[in-house]
Amino acid sequence: MDDDTADVPGSAGVHQALAAIAAAARAAYADGANLRVRSSGIVHDVAMTTWLGGERMPGPACMVGVSGWDPGAAHPHRGPVTCRRCLKLKDSPPASEQMELFPAAEEA
């Protein structure tokens, strides 16, 4: 439980409920299932994301929004990943170094 809600009456029960929902979602994807949102035909790769109360939940690796943070909107799917963004992320090598966003001005 977060320190900022430790003294809020009833917050322990809320956190326990969120933890149970998150644990069930993680278990549903534990065998390597991919993810489909509602009735969409697009299948996403799965990445762990931070959900309500700091709980970790499986979500689309491409970070496409899932309306309302509804844990019931995402469903495990056994088919291959079809999301172009997820496929691109999976095939991209990790960056070896951070690019300099604001180069330092050369001094004269």
C-alpha positions, -999 to +999 in steps of 0.1 A: +000+000+000+013+035-008+023+057+022+000+085+010-031+064+014-021+044+045-044+065+068-074+066+044-103+045+059-111+016+036-081+020+014-066-014+024-096-032+010-093-012-023-056-020-026-063-057-019-090-058-046-067-040-071-038-064-063-061-094-068-074-081-102-038-074-113-026-109-102-053-126-121-045-106-152-008-114-149-017-151-145-038-151-177-008-140-197+019-160-178+021-187-206+032-162-232-003-153-246-006-122-268-033-096-262-064-085-280-085-054-270-122-060-269-135-072-303-106-057-323-090-080-348-055-066-340-033-088-318-007-070-296+025-081-280+023-079-242+043-056-218+039-050-181+025-016-174+017+003-142-019+003-134-040+018-106-025+017-071+009+010-087+000-025-096+016-042-126-007-053-154-002-068-188-010-043-216-003-037-253+035-034-258+029-005-283+012+014-254-020+019-274-047+033-251-072+009-235-103+030-228-108+036-191-081+013-178-107-014-179-089-047-170-117-066-188-110-048-221-079-069-228-081-106-235-054-132-239-051-144-275-031-173-289-027-159-325+004-142-338+010-105-332-005-084-360-001-049-346+025-031-368+037-009-339+043-040-316+061-058-345+083-028-351+092-025-314+099-063-312+123-061-342+141-029-332+174-033-314+176-014-281+192+020-283+229+018-273+229+053-260+206+082-253+206+108-281+214+143-271+182+162-274+195+197-269+232+199-280+253+223-260+260+256-277+296+259-288+315+286-269+335+311-289 
